[in-house]
Amino acid sequence: MERQNRVYWLTGLSGAGKTTIGRLWRDELRRSGETVVFLDGDEMRSVFGVGLGFSGADRRKLAESYGRLCALLSNQGVTVVCCTISMFHSVRAWNRSNIPGYYEVYIQASMDTLRQRDQKGLYSRNADNVAGVGLQVELPDTADLILDNNGARTPEEQIAILRAAALGEV
């Protein structure tokens, strides 16, 4: 199968569905026999983010670390599903230039949808350090796939779209 060494970089704002879709995608890839590592931005922050806050500069440092980790794992023959807000064009451009098999998925949801979901209570606080509210986000402009995740499709339907696009199963 030609899917070895892929890095699936799922990006979008908090509450867009990155983790839900990412976990389902990881499970599907594993069922097909792939060795897959799942990386979630919130969990990686607890590893790489010691001493870092939520400023733009600190977020950039973390995103750069995530990209380097994905490259390291991919170079060792592991498929990676990485779910992160990924606010910066420069980080995604580095990924695209330095990670063979990089595949970027932008999970898009409107601010109204995000405010309704608000699982972490971020949007109800309107904090200055919330990406997309107080912190400017450079939304992906070269994503390989854009998934509209405003609720019209189930996560499983989103996976079917991802599968068809990423694996060429039309």
Secondary structure, DSSP 8 states (H G I E B T S, - for coil): -TTTT-EEEEE-STTSSHHHHHHHHHHHHHHTT--EEEEEHHHHHHHH-TT--SSHHHHHHHHHHHHHHHHHHHHTT-EEEEEE----HHHHHHHHHHSTTEEEEEEE--HHHHHHH-TTSHHHHT-TTSBTTTB-----SS-SEEEE-SSSS-HHHHHHHHHHHHH---
